[in-house]
Amino acid sequence: MMSTTTLTGAATTLDEEIVPLSPPVEVFSGRAAALQVTDQLHRGEQIVGRFERSGLAGFKVAARGRRLRVKVSLAVDATSMPGWHLPDAQGRAATRPRLIQVRSQGRLRQCVLLKGGNGIRSAQAAFDLLPEEVPDDGLVCVEALDIAEGGGVDAGVRAAVADAIMECGTAGLRIDGVAFEEGRDDGEPGGGETLDGARCEILSLISSGGLANPNRRGPRTVRTGMFVVNPVPPGMFGSGGRLTIRLGSRADTTLRPATARDRALMRRAVRRAGGEARRLRHAAREVLCSAAPSVTGVMSVQDGALPMPTRITTGNTLELDLPAPVTSPVLVFVDPGECALPTLVSATWTP
């Protein structure tokens, strides 16, 4: 015999009462009953789902009139291209990064940058919803949009990244999990803290291409020519105040390999000059590849070009001083220089 549930308003015996999520809680499956609305999202079993294109997932959450903190885990993997992008686009776009807007309740919250290729890359977005942003029915929407879509993004930003990023970057994007917890209205960690590049990315303050291993520590390589500095909620590292971001450089080992002719010429030079040729070759490489990277532009995703921040170069390290974003993610464009890769070394936060 079918049991029934007492419901308010018009109902039938087939209606089921959906119990809203009670923070703190995490959702890791697309079969969760509280996942009430999906748009362009293919539900998963061990992940929330995978986006076919820009879309959203809507969860029923009991916010109880309090600030709600939302943490979204996104990822791309080896299957994010096949079956989701047209075959003729896969070869051209597979290695390009994806620049994705993370929105909620119709507003841009953060952006994430995920490198292309076959390996897995993950990123986290974290933001707060004020009590008035959560409707009476408790529906909290988490949206993923390509940077080229939707309103509120500066046209100059879209033009600046158009040739460097993948088109339709949300296609095949995984949403691995969503966590809901109570937000903090005040109370911040002490000032003067410094975190390495990987930790900044884990905390969603800086997105430079995603993490293959979330347990890794140390500098982050910036292979995409840009990185994102995000506004973060109160109580988190980087909330308001100022940031001193340190960029370094290292030799790019992915440069074009030497041809047979190149190797023959090098062997001949070594034979003629002995160890001196080798020493000079290594010295020249160190000089060319150890210069500090240069910042070529800074743009607010919502407002466009910003004044160049203070920059201090010491050896192969560049210190970039800028206000922590409050309402809009900021794109920082980096020129690595010849045969070098820029690295995100660390960030120091001064509230």
C-alpha positions as CSV (number, residue, x, y, z in Angstrom):
1,M,0.0,0.0,0.0
2,M,1.4,3.4,-1.0
3,S,2.0,5.8,2.0
4,T,1.1,9.4,1.6
5,T,2.7,12.6,3.0
6,T,0.7,15.5,4.3
7,L,1.4,18.5,2.1
8,T,0.2,22.1,2.2
9,G,-1.7,23.4,-0.8
10,A,-2.9,21.4,-3.8
11,A,-1.3,17.9,-3.8
12,T,-1.8,14.3,-4.9
13,T,-0.9,11.1,-3.3
14,L,2.0,10.8,-5.8
15,D,3.7,14.1,-4.6
16,E,6.7,13.7,-2.4
17,E,7.9,16.2,0.2
18,I,11.5,17.2,-0.5
19,V,13.5,17.8,2.6
20,P,15.8,20.8,2.1
21,L,19.5,20.5,2.7
22,S,20.4,21.6,6.2
23,P,23.9,23.2,6.3
24,P,26.6,22.1,6.9
25,V,26.1,19.6,4.2
26,E,27.8,18.4,1.0
27,V,26.3,17.0,-2.2
28,F,28.4,14.6,-4.3
29,S,25.7,12.9,-6.5
30,G,23.3,14.1,-9.1
31,R,20.7,11.7,-7.6
32,A,20.3,13.8,-4.4
33,A,16.6,14.6,-3.9
34,A,17.5,18.2,-3.0
35,L,18.9,18.8,-6.5
36,Q,15.5,20.1,-7.8
37,V,16.4,21.9,-11.0
38,T,19.0,21.2,-13.8
39,D,19.6,23.0,-17.0
40,Q,22.1,21.6,-19.6
41,L,23.4,19.3,-16.8
42,H,23.7,15.5,-17.2
43,R,23.3,14.1,-13.7
44,G,26.0,11.8,-12.4
45,E,26.2,9.0,-9.8
46,Q,29.5,9.8,-8.1
47,I,29.6,13.4,-9.2
48,V,26.8,15.9,-9.3
49,G,27.0,16.0,-13.1
50,R,28.6,17.2,-16.3
51,F,27.5,20.3,-18.2
52,E,26.6,19.9,-21.9
53,R,27.0,23.6,-22.2
54,S,26.5,26.6,-20.0
55,G,23.8,25.8,-17.5
56,L,22.9,25.5,-13.8
57,A,22.0,23.2,-10.9
58,G,19.4,24.3,-8.4
59,F,19.4,22.9,-4.8
60,K,16.7,23.2,-2.1
61,V,18.5,24.6,1.0
62,A,17.3,25.6,4.4
63,A,19.2,28.8,4.9
64,R,17.1,29.8,8.0
65,G,17.6,33.5,7.3
66,R,21.4,33.4,7.7
67,R,24.3,34.1,5.4
68,L,25.0,31.0,3.4
69,R,28.4,29.9,2.2
70,V,28.6,27.9,-1.0
71,K,31.7,26.0,-2.2
72,V,31.6,24.4,-5.7
73,S,34.1,21.9,-6.9
74,L,34.7,21.9,-10.7
75,A,36.9,19.8,-12.9
76,V,37.9,18.8,-16.4
77,D,39.3,15.4,-17.3
78,A,40.2,13.2,-20.3
79,T,36.5,12.8,-21.3
80,S,35.7,16.5,-21.1
81,M,36.4,16.9,-24.8
82,P,35.2,13.7,-26.6
83,G,31.4,13.6,-27.0
84,W,31.0,17.2,-25.8
85,H,32.7,19.2,-28.4
86,L,32.4,18.9,-32.2
87,P,35.1,16.6,-33.7
88,D,36.6,19.4,-35.8
89,A,36.9,21.6,-32.8
90,Q,38.7,19.1,-30.6
91,G,42.0,19.2,-32.3
92,R,42.1,23.0,-32.3
93,A,40.7,23.6,-28.8
94,A,41.8,20.7,-26.7
95,T,44.9,22.3,-25.4
96,R,43.4,25.8,-24.8
97,P,42.3,26.7,-21.2
98,R,38.7,27.2,-20.2
99,L,37.7,30.5,-18.6
100,I,34.4,30.0,-16.7
101,Q,32.1,32.2,-14.8
102,V,30.6,30.8,-11.6
103,R,27.3,32.6,-10.9
104,S,24.6,32.2,-8.3
105,Q,21.2,33.8,-8.1
106,G,21.9,35.6,-11.3
107,R,25.1,37.3,-10.1
108,L,28.8,36.7,-11.1
109,R,30.6,35.4,-8.0
110,Q,34.0,34.1,-9.2
111,C,35.9,32.9,-12.3
112,V,38.0,29.8,-12.7
113,L,40.6,29.0,-15.2
114,L,41.2,25.4,-16.2
115,K,44.0,24.2,-18.4
116,G,43.3,22.0,-21.4
117,G,44.8,18.7,-22.3
118,N,44.0,15.1,-21.2
119,G,44.9,15.3,-17.5
120,I,42.5,16.1,-14.8
121,R,42.4,19.7,-13.5
122,S,40.2,20.8,-10.6
123,A,39.2,24.1,-9.1
124,Q,37.0,25.4,-6.3
125,A,34.8,28.5,-6.2
126,A,33.6,29.9,-2.9
127,F,31.1,32.6,-2.3
128,D,28.5,33.8,0.2
129,L,24.8,34.4,-0.3
130,L,23.2,37.1,1.9
131,P,19.9,36.1,3.6
132,E,17.9,38.2,1.1
133,E,19.4,36.4,-1.8
134,V,17.9,33.0,-0.9
135,P,14.2,32.9,-1.8
136,D,11.5,31.6,0.5
137,D,11.4,28.2,-1.4
138,G,15.2,27.8,-0.6
139,L,16.2,27.3,-4.2
140,V,19.9,28.1,-4.5
141,C,21.2,28.0,-8.1
142,V,24.8,27.3,-9.1
143,E,25.5,28.4,-12.6
144,A,28.5,27.8,-14.9
145,L,28.8,30.1,-17.9
146,D,31.5,30.5,-20.6
147,I,33.2,33.9,-20.3
148,A,31.7,34.8,-23.7
149,E,28.1,34.3,-22.5
150,G,25.7,36.2,-20.3
151,G,25.6,39.8,-19.2
152,G,27.8,41.8,-16.9
153,V,31.1,40.9,-18.5
154,D,33.1,43.8,-20.1
155,A,33.4,43.6,-23.9
156,G,37.1,44.4,-23.7
157,V,37.7,41.4,-21.4
158,R,36.0,39.1,-23.9
159,A,38.1,40.5,-26.8
160,A,41.3,40.2,-24.8
161,V,40.9,36.5,-24.1
162,A,39.0,35.4,-27.3
163,D,42.0,33.9,-29.1
164,A,43.6,32.4,-26.0
165,I,40.8,30.3,-24.5
166,M,38.5,27.5,-25.6
167,E,35.2,28.3,-27.1
168,C,32.2,26.9,-25.1
169,G,34.5,26.2,-22.2
170,T,31.6,24.7,-20.1
171,A,31.0,21.8,-22.5
172,G,32.0,18.6,-20.7
173,L,32.8,20.5,-17.4
174,R,32.3,18.4,-14.3
175,I,30.7,19.7,-11.2
176,D,32.1,17.2,-8.6
177,G,30.4,18.5,-5.5
178,V,28.7,21.4,-3.8
179,A,29.0,22.2,-0.1
180,F,26.7,24.5,1.9
181,E,27.6,25.9,5.3
182,E,26.8,28.9,7.4
183,G,28.7,32.0,6.3
184,R,30.6,34.4,8.6
185,D,29.4,38.0,9.0
186,D,32.7,39.2,10.6
187,G,35.9,37.9,12.1
188,E,38.9,37.7,9.8
189,P,42.3,35.9,10.2
190,G,45.2,38.0,11.2
191,G,47.1,40.1,8.7
192,G,50.4,39.5,7.2
193,E,49.8,35.9,6.2
194,T,51.6,34.4,3.2
195,L,50.4,31.4,1.3
196,D,52.1,29.5,-1.6
197,G,50.6,29.5,-5.0
198,A,49.0,26.1,-4.7
199,R,47.3,27.0,-1.4
200,C,45.9,30.2,-3.0
201,E,44.4,28.2,-5.7
202,I,42.9,25.7,-3.3
203,L,41.2,28.5,-1.4
204,S,39.8,29.9,-4.8
205,L,41.6,33.3,-4.3
206,I,43.7,32.8,-7.4
207,S,42.9,30.5,-10.3
208,S,45.9,29.8,-12.6
209,G,44.9,26.7,-14.5
210,G,43.5,24.2,-11.9
211,L,45.2,21.6,-9.8
212,A,46.0,18.1,-10.8
213,N,46.8,17.2,-7.2
214,P,45.0,19.2,-4.4
215,N,47.6,18.0,-1.9
216,R,50.5,19.5,-3.7
217,R,52.2,22.5,-2.2
218,G,54.6,25.2,-3.5
219,P,54.6,27.5,-6.6
220,R,52.1,27.1,-9.5
221,T,53.2,27.3,-13.1
222,V,51.2,29.8,-15.1
223,R,51.1,28.3,-18.6
224,T,48.0,30.1,-19.9
225,G,49.5,33.7,-20.0
226,M,47.0,34.9,-17.4
227,F,45.5,34.1,-14.0
228,V,42.4,35.2,-12.1
229,V,42.3,36.9,-8.7
230,N,38.9,36.4,-7.2
231,P,36.8,38.2,-4.6
232,V,36.4,35.8,-1.6
233,P,33.9,35.8,1.3
234,P,34.6,37.3,4.7
235,G,36.8,35.4,7.0
236,M,38.8,33.8,4.1
237,F,42.4,34.6,3.1
238,G,42.3,37.5,0.8
239,S,39.0,39.1,1.8
240,G,39.4,42.8,1.2
241,G,42.6,44.7,2.0
242,R,45.6,44.3,-0.2
243,L,47.5,41.5,-1.9
244,T,51.2,41.2,-2.7
245,I,51.5,38.5,-5.3
246,R,54.9,37.2,-6.1
247,L,55.7,35.8,-9.6
248,G,58.8,34.0,-10.6
249,S,60.1,32.2,-13.6
250,R,61.7,28.9,-14.6
251,A,63.1,27.4,-17.8
252,D,60.4,26.0,-20.1
253,T,61.3,22.4,-20.7
254,T,58.6,22.0,-23.3
255,L,60.3,24.1,-25.9
256,R,60.9,22.7,-29.4
257,P,63.4,19.8,-29.1
258,A,66.7,20.2,-30.9
259,T,66.9,18.8,-34.4
260,A,69.6,16.4,-35.5
261,R,71.4,19.3,-37.1
262,D,71.2,21.3,-33.9
263,R,72.7,18.4,-31.9
264,A,75.5,17.9,-34.4
265,L,76.5,21.6,-34.3
266,M,76.5,21.5,-30.5
267,R,78.7,18.4,-30.4
268,R,81.1,20.0,-32.9
269,A,81.3,23.2,-30.7
270,V,81.9,21.2,-27.6
271,R,84.7,19.2,-29.3
272,R,86.3,22.5,-30.5
273,A,86.1,24.4,-27.3
274,G,85.8,21.7,-24.7
275,G,83.9,22.4,-21.5
276,E,84.0,26.2,-22.1
277,A,81.3,25.8,-24.8
278,R,79.0,23.9,-22.4
279,R,79.6,26.4,-19.7
280,L,78.7,29.4,-22.0
281,R,75.6,27.6,-23.3
282,H,74.3,27.0,-19.8
283,A,75.2,30.5,-18.7
284,A,73.3,32.0,-21.7
285,R,70.3,29.9,-20.9
286,E,70.3,30.9,-17.3
287,V,70.4,34.6,-18.3
288,L,67.6,34.3,-20.8
289,C,65.3,32.2,-18.7
290,S,65.8,33.6,-15.3
291,A,64.4,37.1,-15.9
292,A,61.3,38.1,-13.9
293,P,58.0,37.8,-15.8
294,S,56.3,41.0,-16.7
295,V,52.6,41.9,-16.2
296,T,51.2,43.4,-19.4
297,G,47.7,44.2,-18.2
298,V,45.1,44.0,-15.4
299,M,41.4,43.9,-16.2
300,S,38.2,43.7,-14.0
301,V,35.9,41.1,-15.6
302,Q,33.0,43.4,-15.0
303,D,34.5,46.9,-15.5
304,G,37.4,46.4,-18.0
305,A,40.9,47.7,-17.9
306,L,42.3,48.8,-14.6
307,P,45.4,51.0,-13.8
308,M,48.6,49.1,-13.7
309,P,49.4,48.2,-10.0
310,T,52.8,48.8,-8.3
311,R,55.4,46.3,-9.5
312,I,58.8,45.7,-7.9
313,T,61.4,43.4,-9.6
314,T,64.1,41.7,-7.6
315,G,66.2,39.2,-9.6
316,N,63.7,36.8,-11.2
317,T,60.9,37.7,-8.9
318,L,58.2,40.3,-9.6
319,E,56.0,41.6,-6.7
320,L,52.6,42.8,-7.7
321,D,50.7,45.0,-5.2
322,L,47.0,45.3,-5.8
323,P,43.8,45.7,-3.9
324,A,42.0,42.5,-3.2
325,P,38.9,42.3,-5.5
326,V,35.6,42.9,-3.7
327,T,32.9,42.5,-6.3
328,S,34.4,41.3,-9.6
329,P,37.2,38.8,-10.5
330,V,40.3,40.4,-11.9
331,L,42.4,39.0,-14.8
332,V,46.1,39.5,-14.7
333,F,48.0,39.0,-18.0
334,V,51.6,37.8,-17.8
335,D,54.4,37.8,-20.4
336,P,56.8,35.0,-19.5
337,G,59.8,36.3,-21.7
338,E,62.0,34.1,-23.8
339,C,62.2,30.3,-23.0
340,A,60.7,30.8,-19.6
341,L,57.5,30.0,-17.8
342,P,56.0,32.4,-15.2
343,T,55.2,30.8,-11.8
344,L,52.9,32.0,-9.1
345,V,55.2,31.8,-6.0
346,S,53.0,33.1,-3.2
347,A,50.6,35.8,-2.0
348,T,50.7,37.9,1.1
349,W,47.5,39.3,2.4
350,T,47.2,42.5,4.4
351,P,43.6,43.1,5.6
